[in-house]
């Protein structure tokens, strides 16, 4: 008999938690719709579009932007970009990190001055 009482108590508790989450989510969605999002809350990103001209699109005519690889975060991309530019200043002078086309990662582009 004690087991059934515990099962009933657990079921009631779980139902209360689940229904509470539904109310919170609904309230949060309603509140989000009534106020515009704060501009300061958005993560800082250098670019939303790929830089141009791309080295692969202009027959590698310098100066151009050369795609390197992608990273999970802007922070990792910026660190790698800074390191790549500092490692070969004769070839590259700048870098940018751009959200990939599928929105999953961040692409690293280096500004190429010389081959």
C-alpha positions as CSV (number, residue, x, y, z in Angstrom):
1,X,0.0,0.0,0.0
2,X,2.9,2.4,0.7
3,X,4.3,1.9,-2.7
4,X,1.0,3.0,-4.4
5,X,0.9,6.1,-2.2
6,X,4.5,7.0,-3.2
7,X,3.7,6.4,-6.9
8,X,0.6,8.6,-6.6
9,X,2.6,11.3,-4.8
10,X,5.4,11.2,-7.4
11,X,2.9,11.3,-10.3
12,X,1.2,14.3,-8.7
13,X,4.5,16.1,-8.2
14,X,5.6,15.4,-11.8
15,X,2.3,16.7,-13.2
16,X,2.6,19.9,-11.1
17,X,6.2,20.4,-12.4
18,X,5.2,19.8,-16.0
19,X,2.1,22.0,-15.9
20,X,4.2,24.7,-14.2
21,X,6.7,24.6,-17.0
22,X,4.0,25.0,-19.6
23,X,2.7,28.1,-17.8
24,X,6.2,29.6,-17.5
25,X,6.9,28.9,-21.2
26,X,3.6,30.4,-22.3
27,X,4.2,33.5,-20.1
28,X,7.8,33.9,-21.4
29,X,6.6,33.7,-25.0
30,X,3.9,36.2,-24.4
31,X,6.3,38.6,-22.7
32,X,8.9,38.2,-25.5
33,X,6.3,39.1,-28.1
34,X,5.2,42.2,-26.3
35,X,8.7,43.8,-26.0
36,X,11.4,44.2,-28.7
37,X,14.6,42.4,-28.0
38,X,17.4,44.4,-26.5
39,X,20.2,45.2,-28.9
40,X,22.9,44.7,-26.2
41,X,21.7,41.1,-25.7
42,X,22.8,40.0,-29.1
43,X,26.3,38.5,-29.3
44,X,28.9,40.7,-31.0
45,X,29.8,39.4,-34.5
46,X,32.2,41.0,-36.9
47,X,30.3,40.1,-40.1
48,X,27.1,38.4,-41.1
49,X,28.1,37.9,-44.8
50,X,31.2,36.5,-46.4
51,X,33.8,39.1,-47.2
52,X,34.4,39.9,-50.9
53,X,36.2,39.4,-53.1
54,X,36.8,35.7,-52.3
55,X,40.1,34.3,-53.5
56,X,38.3,31.2,-54.9
57,X,35.9,33.4,-56.9
58,X,38.5,35.8,-58.4
59,X,41.2,33.3,-59.6
60,X,43.3,34.0,-56.5
61,X,44.0,37.6,-57.5
62,X,45.3,39.4,-54.5
63,X,44.2,41.2,-52.4
64,X,41.3,38.9,-51.6
65,X,39.7,37.0,-48.7
66,X,40.8,33.3,-48.3
67,X,38.5,30.9,-46.5
68,X,40.4,28.7,-44.0
69,X,38.1,26.6,-41.9
70,X,35.3,26.9,-39.4
71,X,35.0,26.9,-35.6
72,X,32.2,26.3,-33.1
73,X,32.5,29.8,-31.5
74,X,33.5,33.3,-32.5
75,X,36.0,33.4,-29.7
76,X,37.8,30.3,-31.0
77,X,37.7,31.7,-34.6
78,X,39.1,35.1,-33.5
79,X,41.9,33.5,-31.6
80,X,42.9,31.3,-34.5
81,X,42.6,34.2,-37.0
82,X,44.8,36.4,-34.9
83,X,47.4,33.6,-34.6
84,X,47.3,32.9,-38.4
85,X,47.8,36.6,-39.2
86,X,50.6,37.0,-36.7
87,X,52.3,33.9,-38.0
88,X,52.5,35.1,-41.6
89,X,52.2,38.9,-41.7
90,X,53.8,39.0,-45.2
91,X,50.9,37.0,-46.6
92,X,47.9,38.1,-44.5
93,X,47.0,41.4,-42.9
94,X,43.6,40.8,-41.3
95,X,41.0,38.2,-40.5
96,X,37.2,38.1,-40.0
97,X,34.9,35.5,-38.5
98,X,31.5,34.9,-40.3
99,X,28.6,32.8,-39.4
100,X,28.5,29.8,-41.8
101,X,25.7,29.5,-44.3
102,X,24.0,26.7,-42.3
103,X,24.3,28.7,-39.1
104,X,26.1,25.9,-37.2
105,X,29.6,27.3,-37.0
106,X,31.8,30.3,-37.6
107,X,34.0,30.5,-40.7
108,X,37.5,32.0,-40.6
109,X,38.5,34.2,-43.5
110,X,42.0,35.7,-43.9
111,X,42.7,38.8,-46.0
112,X,45.5,37.7,-48.4
113,X,48.0,40.3,-49.6
114,X,50.6,38.1,-51.3
115,X,51.0,34.4,-52.4
